[in-house]
Amino acid sequence: MNYPKKIDISLEKVKETTSTNDYLSNLCREGKTKEFHTVIAESQTQGKGQRGNPWESEKSKNLTFSIVLYP
């Protein structure tokens, strides 16, 4: 398998969002992002975990981010 020698990663930090997953999903639907775009949030009000579980975190005390990966 040939892996790229360089991966172009764009990083975006937001103060607050409902969910980094929702934030990136909206950008993807609008065609405003590319693979490896990463969003980090200081605070999420409706974070999402695995299998539909809520993700709760204290402001600025947890890793709250999402990355766009295309299969």
Secondary structure, DSSP 8 states (H G I E B T S, - for coil): ----S-----EEEEEEES-HHHHHHHHHHTT---TT-EEEEEEESSEE-GGG-EE---TTSS--EEE----
